[in-house]
Amino acid sequence: MLLFIHFYSILSEILETCTLPENAPTNIVLKKFYRETCPHCQRLAPLIEEIGVRLERSNTPITIQSVDCGKCECSKEEIDAVPQLILYKNNEEVGRMKGYKEFDEIVTFLTQNTDINPKIFKHRIKKHPGQVVRLRERDFYTGFDGPWVILFYTSKDSHLREILSEVSKIYSEKLNVGEIPSSETQNLTHRFNIQSYPVLLILYNGINMVYNHKMDLPTLSDYVDELLEPSFKELTLDAFNTTIKNRKIGDPIFIVFNTNLSLANSYFRQAAHEYKMKAKIYKTSDPDLFQKANIFPKKEIENTNETKETEHVKDEDMVILAVYRNGIFHQCPEKLSNGYKISEWIFHAHFPHITIINNDNFFTIFHGLKPAVILLTREEELVDQFEKLSANRHIGLPFSEKVYGVINVDDYPLFIPSLVPNLPVPSVFIYNPFKQYFYAQRILLNENNFNDFVEELIEKYDENKLKPYPPKKSYIMSYLMVLGVIIGIGLLLLKKGVATKKSD
């Protein structure tokens, strides 16, 4: 799925910061004090995150502040042990909790000290840390809070169930692990694009994707580590220099340069979370990194030297999205209010050798001058491999003889049934705009067979060895059936005629 930037009103948010900005968005603040090495703090973190998601989902005006006492000065708050929660209303402390607490205890603490509606915390799937939860179809209609890895399995998948059991033990309270047999998923297959079993579904507060990597414990563990890693992290110049050393040449780094943390969070925090498995989006308020990038966001109120007056600063001047790629910083030219254009810019900055097909370029591509190699996909499945394949085919060439594009089938739900019926998702087809023919072969694509299949498909197309898709209907059988009916009727009439003569 193409990334769509979320513009939430700043009613409920989690801030990873030592001190709240002066323009804190709400008068109710829940502060969580912790240390990274504290086991009880690690157990508490997903509960606070789940509570934050539910508060945000219900537009409840509260700010949650996470304070790392390993980096921040916590003595002013008289923090003698962690984890610890302090609730403030209009800058006055109204309650305090020490030590690890269960979800319901934290909810009671909040609702008894505020006007927060306790109903927003109901309908919670019961979790069993360190165990695999046996799910039912109805669970998928109530919503999953926090990170979930869910196995859709058949009776033949006992090995994968054992791997999931190990994963649940390794990550315990950090990760929710569930399973559901294929016999109970008939009504879920279309919703989650399940075309075969087994399937690992990843759900995490807006992330909804199918795991398509190697099904073994080390690979899955690496994936879960990345899933659980905090998103929209603060980037200093030193951290930036370390990050670029550890990345491959050409890999993009997206950075939100800002002087207003709440504003930056409101525009990009959720987007950074939802895109975390595909591209890293950081934020920075480090003047040294501003200097290196030559990008200088303005402060909310700035004095003009000549008039000594103040002027209002636009959001676009306080929050600036940029990408660092191949040694160069590129600013996003789109306005923050245009989320769709920003999402397209991020896509093309991340995948420069392929085109996302939308209403603006649909006619141009399908009535253009070049054949188009098109990936049909959901949730950007296989897009990264398609980008690499296209990049390899562009090496050393001043231009490409083909267009490489991506269609999100959720944006064009009638595309497959109307033009390429019965193609699975993901699929790749080639379109010839002169003949107005589609060329495709039905196959279940995955990251293991993708490159070989697409290369062979292009080679067959270039050699005129592909037949149009869908195949032209063969009328021979229809003719034979009609002929058979005619002969049958003729024989029946002949038989009746003979019988009539005999009776005469």
Phi and psi in degrees as a GROMACS rama.xvg file:
@    title "Ramachandran Plot"
@    xaxis  label "Phi"
@    yaxis  label "Psi"
@TYPE xy
-65.4164  139.669  LEU-2
-66.4721  128.138  LEU-3
-115.429  121.588  PHE-4
-68.1586  134.747  ILE-5
-97.696  128.319  HIS-6
-108.563  90.2126  PHE-7
-92.7965  142.085  TYR-8
-66.0871  146.887  SER-9
-83.0931  74.5615  ILE-10
-104.895  -37.6594  LEU-11
-143.264  121.875  SER-12
-152.115  157.914  GLU-13
-107.753  122.778  ILE-14
-111.053  123.318  LEU-15
-91.2865  91.2396  GLU-16
-157.585  152.087  THR-17
-73.1361  -39.7392  CYS-18
-129.968  144.884  THR-19
-75.7201  143.233  LEU-20
-65.6422  156.901  PRO-21
-61.0564  -28.8662  GLU-22
-95.9602  41.215  ASN-23
-54.4511  134.825  ALA-24
-72.9757  -17.2109  PRO-25
-135.051  162.813  THR-26
-94.8609  -3.25557  ASN-27
-109.483  124.899  ILE-28
-130.845  128.613  VAL-29
-107.547  115.962  LEU-30
-100.37  129.317  LYS-31
-109.908  121.098  LYS-32
-103.57  131.866  PHE-33
-153.387  171.473  TYR-34
-130.606  143.823  ARG-35
-61.9665  -30.8005  GLU-36
-88.297  0.64414  THR-37
-84.4892  117.616  CYS-38
-60.8457  -41.4413  PRO-39
-67.7188  -31.9326  HIS-40
-65.6675  -38.5605  CYS-41
-66.2188  -35.5901  GLN-42
-70.0052  -34.3571  ARG-43
-75.6676  -30.9058  LEU-44
-53.71  -50.1471  ALA-45
-65.649  -27.1446  PRO-46
-68.9724  -42.965  LEU-47
-65.143  -38.2995  ILE-48
-64.4824  -42.3346  GLU-49
-63.3214  -41.8473  GLU-50
-62.8049  -41.0629  ILE-51
-61.6583  -40.4689  GLY-52
-64.0374  -43.006  VAL-53
-67.7055  -37.1398  ARG-54
-65.4588  -41.9211  LEU-55
-66.521  -41.4015  GLU-56
-62.4139  -31.1657  ARG-57
-96.4596  7.16055  SER-58
56.961  39.1516  ASN-59
-83.403  126.565  THR-60
-76.829  92.0879  PRO-61
-151.427  144.75  ILE-62
-110.883  133.039  THR-63
-108.817  123.557  ILE-64
-112.357  125.513  GLN-65
-100.564  121.148  SER-66
-116.789  115.726  VAL-67
-86.2129  107.954  ASP-68
-72.1312  -6.58191  CYS-69
-79.9188  -17.0346  GLY-70
-121.336  -23.586  LYS-71
-109.514  157.929  CYS-72
-83.4549  112.836  GLU-73
-108.032  -0.032161  CYS-74
-67.7965  -28.9661  SER-75
-62.2486  -27.8695  LYS-76
-92.4404  4.42563  GLU-77
57.0444  48.0132  GLU-78
-86.6365  106.213  ILE-79
-98.619  -9.99384  ASP-80
-159.676  155.17  ALA-81
-128.652  153.408  VAL-82
-75.5904  158.912  PRO-83
-150.104  138.863  GLN-84
-115.939  133.576  LEU-85
-127.188  131.485  ILE-86
-106.778  128.298  LEU-87
-117.114  144.199  TYR-88
-133.767  119.478  LYS-89
54.3255  44.0887  ASN-90
69.7259  10.5517  ASN-91
-114.534  136.241  GLU-92
-70.0242  130.549  GLU-93
-118.591  -7.01245  VAL-94
-176.865  157.08  GLY-95
-147.711  139.846  ARG-96
-128.956  135.216  MET-97
-113.88  143.9  LYS-98
82.6493  177.048  GLY-99
-71.3793  136.094  TYR-100
-130.4  150.472  LYS-101
-76.3407  165.45  GLU-102
-53.9763  -50.1286  PHE-103
-64.3252  -33.4953  ASP-104
-66.323  -41.107  GLU-105
-67.043  -40.7703  ILE-106
-61.493  -44.5264  VAL-107
-61.2775  -42.8461  THR-108
-57.1017  -43.0869  PHE-109
-71.0406  -48.8104  LEU-110
-71.2312  -28.8073  THR-111
-75.5768  -23.8415  GLN-112
-104.758  -0.644974  ASN-113
-140.931  -177.6  THR-114
-97.0207  17.2033  ASP-115
-64.9305  133.186  ILE-116
-73.4414  119.461  ASN-117
-65.3901  -16.5508  PRO-118
-64.9015  -24.9307  LYS-119
-70.3647  -11.1318  ILE-120
-102.531  5.71765  PHE-121
-85.3821  179.349  LYS-122
57.672  54.8945  HIS-123
-106.168  129.617  ARG-124
-67.2756  127.543  ILE-125
-66.5721  128.839  LYS-126
-107.984  151.157  LYS-127
-130.416  88.9611  HIS-128
-53.7178  132.462  PRO-129
83.3671  2.04958  GLY-130
-130.265  158.523  GLN-131
-87.424  125.518  VAL-132
-84.55  129.447  VAL-133
-82.5314  112.29  ARG-134
-95.6366  157.55  LEU-135
-119.194  163.605  ARG-136
-57.2001  -38.597  GLU-137
-61.6782  -26.3944  ARG-138
-62.9645  -28.1912  ASP-139
-77.5579  -5.6108  PHE-140
-105.329  -4.77929  TYR-141
-97.7111  -19.3446  THR-142
101.281  142.343  GLY-143
-112.253  121.767  PHE-144
-99.9837  140.048  ASP-145
81.7228  -178.46  GLY-146
-78.9125  131.096  PRO-147
-129.959  137.949  TRP-148
-118.365  118.64  VAL-149
-122.921  127.229  ILE-150
-98.1924  122.624  LEU-151
-95.3396  116.034  PHE-152
-131.674  164.505  TYR-153
-115.94  179.186  THR-154
-65.3898  -17.1809  SER-155
-86.7108  -2.86465  LYS-156
-102.701  36.8491  ASP-157
-63.3361  -34.0209  SER-158
-62.5835  -42.7727  HIS-159
-67.6547  -34.3794  LEU-160
-65.5459  -34.4264  ARG-161
-66.9032  -40.1028  GLU-162
-62.8976  -43.6395  ILE-163
-62.4025  -36.126  LEU-164
-63.6928  -40.7187  SER-165
-66.0003  -41.1539  GLU-166
-61.3972  -41.8668  VAL-167
-63.0632  -34.8322  SER-168
-73.27  -39.5534  LYS-169
-64.1539  -44.8504  ILE-170
-98.2862  -13.3719  TYR-171
42.2081  -114.734  SER-172
-77.2062  -8.34727  GLU-173
-78.278  -24.1212  LYS-174
-138.291  140.064  LEU-175
-97.142  130  ASN-176
-121.981  127.892  VAL-177
-134.602  167.847  GLY-178
-148.257  152.451  GLU-179
-148.792  132.711  ILE-180
-72.0842  151.17  PRO-181
-60.54  -26.8343  SER-182
-65.1854  -15.5099  SER-183
-111.365  14.0532  GLU-184
-114.181  14.7947  THR-185
-55.9113  -38.3689  GLN-186
-87.1605  1.12155  ASN-187
-108.477  -12.9183  LEU-188
-62.0549  -44.4552  THR-189
-71.2619  -39.4836  HIS-190
-60.5382  -38.0316  ARG-191
-110.753  14.4087  PHE-192
55.644  48.2537  ASN-193
-91.8093  117.085  ILE-194
-111.932  -17.0091  GLN-195
-158.745  167.195  SER-196
-120.251  150.635  TYR-197
-81.2469  160.404  PRO-198
-136.887  136.098  VAL-199
-105.16  117.606  LEU-200
-100.764  133.181  LEU-201
-110.017  120.969  ILE-202
-126.65  131.52  LEU-203
-160.833  86.2189  TYR-204
46.4344  55.0898  ASN-205
111.841  -24.1287  GLY-206
-81.9096  127.269  ILE-207
-143.182  97.9876  ASN-208
-149.952  160.321  MET-209
-96.7357  132.733  VAL-210
-72.8447  121.575  TYR-211
-126.028  33.2  ASN-212
-105.203  -173.885  HIS-213
-62.7633  136.6  LYS-214
-90.8882  69.8266  MET-215
-137.899  165.981  ASP-216
-64.1027  -45.7072  LEU-217
-61.6605  -44.4801  PRO-218
-66.507  -43.3477  THR-219
-65.5136  -37.119  LEU-220
-64.6355  -42.334  SER-221
-60.5896  -40.2192  ASP-222
-64.6128  -44.4745  TYR-223
-64.895  -38.9157  VAL-224
-56.6493  -44.3666  ASP-225
-67.4697  -37.6779  GLU-226
-62.6293  -40.198  LEU-227
-84.032  -13.2595  LEU-228
-63.1373  136.269  GLU-229
-58.3227  143.104  PRO-230
-103.474  165.279  SER-231
55.0144  47.6124  PHE-232
-75.7535  151.805  LYS-233
-72.4094  135.004  GLU-234
-119.266  118.54  LEU-235
-93.6625  173.301  THR-236
-62.2047  -42.2077  LEU-237
-63.1282  -44.1314  ASP-238
-65.3958  -35.8803  ALA-239
-62.8573  -45.5211  PHE-240
-62.557  -37.6622  ASN-241
-67.8606  -40.4935  THR-242
-63.0872  -45.1464  THR-243
-70.0599  -24.251  ILE-244
-69.7406  -29.822  LYS-245
-94.0257  1.91818  ASN-246
-106.246  154.191  ARG-247
-71.997  152.223  LYS-248
-60.4155  130.428  ILE-249
95.7028  -16.9894  GLY-250
-68.7888  130.736  ASP-251
-82.9552  150.682  PRO-252
-123.922  119.98  ILE-253
-95.245  131.725  PHE-254
-132.429  132.354  ILE-255
-100.268  103.367  VAL-256
-78.6466  128.693  PHE-257
-152.162  156.005  ASN-258
-119.117  6.76721  THR-259
-137.916  100.856  ASN-260
-62.4555  -44.0285  LEU-261
-62.3546  -40.3574  SER-262
-66.9495  -42.8577  LEU-263
-61.7928  -42.0605  ALA-264
-63.5994  -41.1806  ASN-265
-64.8771  -32.3564  SER-266
-87.9264  -35.6548  TYR-267
-128.063  -8.61742  PHE-268
-63.4565  -48.4191  ARG-269
-66.746  -38.2347  GLN-270
-62.4638  -41.5943  ALA-271
-62.3106  -37.6303  ALA-272
-66.8259  -48.763  HIS-273
-68.2537  -23.1893  GLU-274
-102.494  6.80629  TYR-275
-62.61  -27.6525  LYS-276
-84.9915  -1.61417  MET-277
-121.254  -39.9242  LYS-278
-150.625  145.448  ALA-279
-93.4844  126.667  LYS-280
-116.709  118.604  ILE-281
-108.013  169.397  TYR-282
-125.314  154.277  LYS-283
-147.412  140.899  THR-284
-125.62  20.027  SER-285
-83.6267  115.737  ASP-286
-57.9959  -31.052  PRO-287
-67.0739  -37.4534  ASP-288
-73.1098  -33.5513  LEU-289
-55.803  -46.0307  PHE-290
-64.2167  -44.2326  GLN-291
-63.0317  -40.4259  LYS-292
-83.9878  -12.8226  ALA-293
58.8979  38.4489  ASN-294
-123.916  119.893  ILE-295
-126.311  91.8657  PHE-296
-66.4998  145.211  PRO-297
-85.257  159.152  LYS-298
-82.6392  163.245  LYS-299
-58.7643  -43.2952  GLU-300
-124.087  124.315  ILE-301
-123.858  137.595  GLU-302
-81.3431  137.399  ASN-303
-89.5567  132.871  THR-304
-62.8965  -34.7183  ASN-305
-78.8453  -46.6765  GLU-306
-98.1581  -13.1083  THR-307
61.7199  19.4576  LYS-308
-98.8666  169.463  GLU-309
-106.353  153.732  THR-310
-133.762  148.174  GLU-311
-76.9834  136.431  HIS-312
-104.441  133.159  VAL-313
-69.6571  156.377  LYS-314
-56.6142  -41.0806  ASP-315
-62.7036  -21.9912  GLU-316
-88.9242  -19.5534  ASP-317
-95.3975  -25.7061  MET-318
-128.027  115.242  VAL-319
-126.883  119.477  ILE-320
-87.9882  134.909  LEU-321
-143.299  162.054  ALA-322
-124.718  138.425  VAL-323
-105.994  121.697  TYR-324
-148.759  129.476  ARG-325
52.3211  41.8164  ASN-326
83.9525  5.15795  GLY-327
-129.228  138.948  ILE-328
-93.2046  133.023  PHE-329
-123.907  123.995  HIS-330
-81.8758  143.805  GLN-331
-72.517  126.192  CYS-332
-82.9372  -5.6732  PRO-333
-86.9043  152.584  GLU-334
-74.107  149.078  LYS-335
-62.4874  -25.4395  LEU-336
-74.3722  -14.1793  SER-337
-101.11  76.6019  ASN-338
-60.8385  -36.2438  GLY-339
-65.2483  -44.161  TYR-340
-66.8345  -36.2264  LYS-341
-64.207  -41.607  ILE-342
-63.3982  -39.2616  SER-343
-66.0618  -39.9153  GLU-344
-62.8185  -43.3662  TRP-345
-62.0545  -43.3895  ILE-346
-58.8151  -49.5572  PHE-347
-73.718  -26.6988  HIS-348
-69.8844  -31.8802  ALA-349
-84.3699  -34.2583  HIS-350
-125.357  77.7085  PHE-351
-72.1027  -13.7485  PRO-352
-102.415  5.46749  HIS-353
-132.913  159.757  ILE-354
-116.61  131.054  THR-355
-80.6219  125.539  ILE-356
-87.5463  124.548  ILE-357
-137.638  -172.074  ASN-358
-65.0942  -26.5806  ASN-359
-72.1559  -34.135  ASP-360
-115.88  1.71823  ASN-361
-56.7114  -50.1226  PHE-362
-63.61  -41.8066  PHE-363
-61.1713  -41.6225  THR-364
-73.2341  -43.7726  ILE-365
-86.3352  -1.97332  PHE-366
-131.184  31.0847  HIS-367
-92.8372  -160.19  GLY-368
-106.367  -6.76671  LEU-369
-120.139  146.635  LYS-370
-61.4791  147.291  PRO-371
-116.765  126.251  ALA-372
-96.9272  114.28  VAL-373
-118.634  131.56  ILE-374
-98.9456  121.125  LEU-375
-91.4928  124.619  LEU-376
-152.553  168.276  THR-377
-127.544  147.987  ARG-378
54.1739  28.3319  GLU-379
58.5928  28.1726  GLU-380
-63.2985  128.733  GLU-381
69.4634  6.31282  LEU-382
-65.7812  -38.5317  VAL-383
-61.4153  -43.0829  ASP-384
-68.6194  -35.6021  GLN-385
-65.3831  -39.0591  PHE-386
-61.1179  -45.3082  GLU-387
-64.9247  -40.5165  LYS-388
-62.6656  -44.4175  LEU-389
-64.6724  -40.7177  SER-390
-61.0494  -42.5896  ALA-391
-62.4625  -34.2534  ASN-392
-78.6393  -12.1547  ARG-393
-93.4853  -12.5418  HIS-394
-60.0839  127.935  ILE-395
76.0603  4.63783  GLY-396
-111.063  138.015  LEU-397
-71.5061  -23.1465  PRO-398
-157.006  167.093  PHE-399
-108.574  143.352  SER-400
-78.7554  -8.37524  GLU-401
-131.045  155.014  LYS-402
-95.6372  134.706  VAL-403
-111.587  115.897  TYR-404
-132.999  165.208  GLY-405
-127.91  131.668  VAL-406
-115.483  123.491  ILE-407
-83.2303  112.003  ASN-408
-64.7436  -19.9443  VAL-409
-72.4454  -25.0899  ASP-410
-78.4779  -28.3169  ASP-411
-128.705  72.184  TYR-412
-63.9206  -20.6233  PRO-413
-94.0234  -1.97233  LEU-414
-62.212  -50.7283  PHE-415
-66.6512  -53.9889  ILE-416
-62.9615  -28.0898  PRO-417
-86.7329  -36.6268  SER-418
-115.03  -37.9567  LEU-419
-132.022  65.5083  VAL-420
-57.0911  140.837  PRO-421
73.2105  6.44553  ASN-422
-71.348  134.059  LEU-423
-74.688  169.388  PRO-424
-120.075  123.345  VAL-425
-81.8201  154.869  PRO-426
-146.111  161.657  SER-427
-126.127  133.741  VAL-428
-133.82  164.559  PHE-429
-117.834  135.171  ILE-430
-116.912  129.488  TYR-431
-100.217  109.726  ASN-432
-70.7356  -20.6073  PRO-433
-77.2495  -47.7332  PHE-434
-83.9313  -17.1392  LYS-435
58.3199  45.5239  GLN-436
-115.285  144.576  TYR-437
-98.9029  144.046  PHE-438
-128.188  122.379  TYR-439
-155.516  162.184  ALA-440
-134.867  133.464  GLN-441
-76.4131  123.03  ARG-442
-160.603  146.292  ILE-443
-82.4085  109.185  LEU-444
-86.6417  144.768  LEU-445
-146.316  178.051  ASN-446
-68.264  -16.7701  GLU-447
-81.2365  -36.595  ASN-448
-105.586  -1.2994  ASN-449
-60.6792  -55.7684  PHE-450
-59.5818  -48.4833  ASN-451
-61.5172  -41.8803  ASP-452
-65.0231  -47.6762  PHE-453
-66.5482  -41.7124  VAL-454
-60.7325  -42.7865  GLU-455
-67.6599  -37.978  GLU-456
-62.223  -44.6833  LEU-457
-65.2345  -41.5284  ILE-458
-62.194  -44.5834  GLU-459
-64.3977  -36.8622  LYS-460
-64.0922  -46.1819  TYR-461
-61.9318  -28.9819  ASP-462
-95.4758  10.4702  GLU-463
57.1299  38.239  ASN-464
-104.379  5.19814  LYS-465
-101.785  144.149  LEU-466
-98.2044  149.413  LYS-467
-57.9498  150.082  PRO-468
-121.148  137.186  TYR-469
-71.5883  155.908  PRO-470
-57.5877  143.128  PRO-471
-63.8746  138.486  LYS-472
-64.8153  137.025  LYS-473
-90.1919  122.478  SER-474
-94.134  0.142901  TYR-475
-59.9226  -48.4137  ILE-476
-63.3227  -37.5781  MET-477
-63.417  -44.4075  SER-478
-60.6791  -42.9012  TYR-479
-63.6512  -39.6125  LEU-480
-66.0642  -44.2513  MET-481
-62.3588  -43.8365  VAL-482
-61.1072  -40.7095  LEU-483
-62.9645  -40.3859  GLY-484
-63.6807  -43.8733  VAL-485
-61.2949  -46.405  ILE-486
-61.7957  -41.0741  ILE-487
-62.1365  -44.3574  GLY-488
-63.9272  -41.1809  ILE-489
-60.8481  -44.6034  GLY-490
-64.2322  -38.1833  LEU-491
-64.2741  -44.6958  LEU-492
-64.345  -40.2179  LEU-493
-62.1241  -41.235  LEU-494
-64.6591  -39.8826  LYS-495
-66.6458  -38.4925  LYS-496
-63.5161  -42.7383  GLY-497
-63.3427  -41.4634  VAL-498
-64.8344  -36.4797  ALA-499
-65.6959  -43.6747  THR-500
-61.1881  -41.1368  LYS-501
-64.0719  -37.4536  LYS-502
-70.2896  -28.6901  SER-503
